[in-house]
Amino acid sequence: MPQTSTNLPCNIRQATEDDLEALTTVELSATSIFGTIPALADLSSNHASPDQLRQWFSTGRIYIAEDNGKPVGYVSAVPMDAVLYIAEISTIPESQGKGIGSALIQTVFAYARECVQATKEQPRVSLTTYREVAWNAPFYRRRGFKEVDAEALGPKHVAKMTLDREERDLWRPGYTRCCMLWEEE
């Protein structure tokens, strides 16, 4: 299982269903930052349901970051359209800017390499996010992600973007969603 560098203030391990409550607590803390953006303030109380978390456990992996045993972040990654998709990544506000989000992403990159090892295919990781929010698309660009059309990744990515726009109402004036992709070079 991938581990973080020892100079980070956290340990990353694969989460289990025993971590459900901690994952929800981390995500609610992390999404509270959306309260600073009036057009997105209602997202500050969003979080994955226990059923959604269980689905991510059954189809992919969830990694949790802990600082002295306290959960401070997590990432869920599931296969989607022959790509490993980051369904959620959250870091509590007081731990942001310390490299924990980057370490979680590196852990997903290692998982992507593991997933394609037998096939010799190129490891690829995707996600959907806001273009204009500093801790969203700009953060991921600095970690090697590039914006791509959902159609280039497959029908499940197209369906996810449609769901975000039409049913989840995540597209707001001045705030648009985009699909991003990391490919190992």
N, C-alpha and C positions, 0 to 999 in steps of 0.2 A: 504494500500500500504506500502511495506517495506520502512523503513527509515534507514539512517546510524546512527551510534553513534554520540552523540553531540560533542565528542572530535575530530572528523575528520574535516578537513578544507573544508567540502563540504556538500551539501544537495543532496540527490538522490530522483528523482521523476520520474514517468512514463512519457516518452516523448510523444509528439503528432506530427502530421504532420506539425504543425507550426514550429517545431524544425528541419526540414529537412536541412536547410542551416547550422545551428549550428552543426549538426551531421557530415556533410561533412567536415566542417572546423576542427572539433576535429580529425576526422580520418586522414585527410591529414597531420595535425601537428604530430599526433602519428606515422604514417608510415614513416615520414621523417627520423627516426632513422635507418631504413634499409639502408639508404645511407652510413652508417658507415661500412657496410659489402659489399665489392666489388661484390661478387657473387650474392647478393640480392639487390643491389642498385636500380635496376629498379622498385622494389616494393615500393620505397619511394613516388611514386606518385599515388599508387593504392588507390581506395576508392569505397565504395558501391554506385551504381547509385541511383538516386531518385526513380526509379522503384523498385530496390532491397529493399530499405528502406521501401517503401510502402508495398511491399510483407511481410516484417518482421512485420510491423504494423498490417497487416490483419490476419496473422497466429500466431503471438506470441506477445511478448512485447519488447519494447525498453525502457531502463531506462537511464536517463541522470544525470550526476553529475555536480553540479554547485558550484562554489566558489564565494560568494558575487554576485550571479546572472550571473557570467560568466561561460559558458559551459567548463568543463575541462576533461570530460570523458563520455563514454557511453558504454552500452552493449546491444546486441540484443540476444534474446533467443526465439527459435521456436521449436515446437514439431517435432521430427524426429525419426522414428522407436521406438516408445514408450519410448523415452528418451527426455529430454529437451536439445536441442543443442544450444550452444553458437556460433552463426553465426559470431559475431564480438565483440571484446572488444578493446577499444582504450582509452588512457589517454594522454593528451598533455604532451610533454617532461618536461616542467617546473613544472608539478604537479606529475610526476612519483616519486615513493619512499616515498610518503606521505600516503599510505594506501587507495588511491582512487580505484585502481584496485581491491584490496582485498574486499573493501566495495561493489563494483559493483558485484563481484562474490558472496558475501554473499546475496545480493539482489536476484540474480538468484537462489541460493539455497532455499531461502524463497518462490520464485515463484514456484519452483519445488515441494516443500512441499504442496503448495496450489493446484497445478495441480492434485496431487494424493490423496488429503485428502479424497475424497468421496470413492475412490477405496481401500484405505488402502494398496496400493502398496508402495514399497520402492522408495523414491525420488532419481532420477538419472539425472546427467547432463553430457553431453559429449561436446567435441570440437575437432578440428583438428588444428595442430600447427607444428612448427619446433622442432625437438629433440635437436638440437645443439645450438639454439639461447637462450642466458641467460634469456631474458625476455619472452620466450615462455615456452617450456616444463619444464625447471627447476622451473620457477615461479609457474606453475600450480601444480607440484608435491608438493611443499611446502604448497599448499592449499588443499591437499587431493586427487588430481587426480592421477590415475594410467594409464599407457599405456596399451591399449587393442587392439586386432585385430578388425578391422572394421567389419569383418564377425560376430563377437560375438554380435554386436549391431543391425545389420540388413542391408537389401539391400540398403537403402538410404545412410547409412554411407559408404558402399562399393562404391556406385556410386560417392559420394563426394570425396573419396580418388582417384578414377580413374580420375575424372574431374581435380583434382589438379595436378595429374601426367601427364595426356595425353593431356589435352586441355589448362589448365592454365599454364603449364610449371613451376610449383612451386618446383619440385624436381631438385636440383642443385648439382653439385659435392661438397661433404662435408656437404650438407644440405638436410636432408630428412624429410618428413612429417610423423606425427604419429597421431593416434586417442587416445584420453584420456577420462577417465570416472571417475566421482565422484559418490559415492554411500553413502547415509547416513547410518551410522552404528548403 
